[in-house]
Amino acid sequence: MKAVIITVGNEILKGRTVNTNTAYIGSFLTHAGYDVIRNLVVKDDPDEIGWAFETALSVSDLVVSSGGLGPTFDDMTVSSFAKHFNIDLALNEEALSVLRQKYSMQKLPVTPERQKMAMLPVGSIAVKNNVGSAPGVFMELNEKKILILPGVPAEMKDILSNASSLIGKSDFFYYDDTIHLEGVMESSLAPFVSELMKKYSGKVYIKSHPLGMENNNPKLDVEVSSTGSSRKEVENDVKSAIEAIREHWKERIGK
């Protein structure tokens, strides 16, 4: 099962905001057994947003986006998605009821700008947001799943968790582990990694992450991961490969 992540926001593209949402969503989906194959970042523009969703849906089973669900003029992800796929927007009574409740606690009215957050694509589901105001949006389109999340990290994380049963789990299991080496150049480790990956015939993926300079006190995190239909098998393969690294580089194991 393949997944694509979309991030919407001018602030991401111009470097004002660091895109931590993609890292969190990517990890969440990977551990749910999805193969995250692409990340698209687009500006607050209807055509760009529509293009991103169409491109993502053409290559994946699940699309998760973040950003553009608020009350301001440039929060246009939901409307742009709906327009691109010719889906009408309608006032979602459940979402509106939640908004009324939240704003009434602050003795504030549901203005047109606030009501905008309850205008959802027909056929979609409003996913509860325990942290903020705008609900998440989940729907299925041509047997593909779409989850649209806010850009505020705390809200994104809450809604993503609440939508886990809608997203579902893939039939594959993912497992990883990391070992830390000190005084080992990445170029020195490379031949060993190549041989070890050949030994496992593609069952494990080994990635070195340099933490220092190659020629000056080198440090490496060596990540070993595996995906497969058997939880026990992928865990055993990763643990076995980690042990092989540990045995070969036992004088270089760091904390």
FENJOLIN-V908080 format. One record per backbone hydrogen bond with DSSP energy under -0.5 kcal/mol. CO is the residue of the C=O (numbers start at 1). NH is the residue of the N-H. Records with the same first field share a line. If there is no record, write none. Layout:
# FENJOLIN-V908080
CO=NH ; NH
This chain:
# FENJOLIN-V908080
1=35
2=61 ; 62
3=37 ; 38
4=64
5=40
6=66
7=42
9=12 ; 13
10=14
11=16 ; 17
12=15
18=20
19=23
20=24
21=25
22=26
23=27
24=28
25=29
26=30
27=31
28=32
29=34
30=33
32=170
34=36
35=3 ; 37
38=5
40=7
42=9
43=45
45=49
46=50
47=51
48=52
49=53
50=54
51=55
52=56
53=57
54=58
55=59
56=59 ; 60
61=145
62=4
63=147
64=6
65=149
66=8
68=77 ; 78
72=75
74=76
76=80
77=81
78=82
79=83
80=84
81=85
82=87
83=86
88=122
90=92 ; 120
91=93
92=96
93=97
94=98
95=99
96=100
97=101
98=102
99=103
100=104
101=105
103=106 ; 108
104=107
109=111
111=115
112=116
114=117
115=118
116=119
118=92 ; 120
120=90
121=124
125=127 ; 138
127=136
128=130
136=127
137=148
138=125
139=146
141=144
144=141
145=63
146=139
147=65 ; 149
148=137
149=67
152=155 ; 156
153=157
154=158
155=159
156=160
157=161
158=162
159=163
161=164
163=166 ; 167
164=168
173=228
175=226
177=224
179=222
180=254
181=220
183=185
185=189
186=190
187=191
188=192
189=193
190=194
191=195
192=196
193=197
194=198
195=199
196=200
197=202
198=201
200=203
205=207 ; 225
207=223
208=210
209=221
213=216
216=213
218=183 ; 184
219=211 ; 212
220=181 ; 222
221=209 ; 223
222=179
223=207
224=177
225=205
226=175
228=173
229=231
230=234
231=235
232=236
233=237
234=238
235=239
236=240
237=241
238=242
239=243
240=244
241=245
242=246
243=247
244=248
245=249
247=250
249=252
250=253
252=182
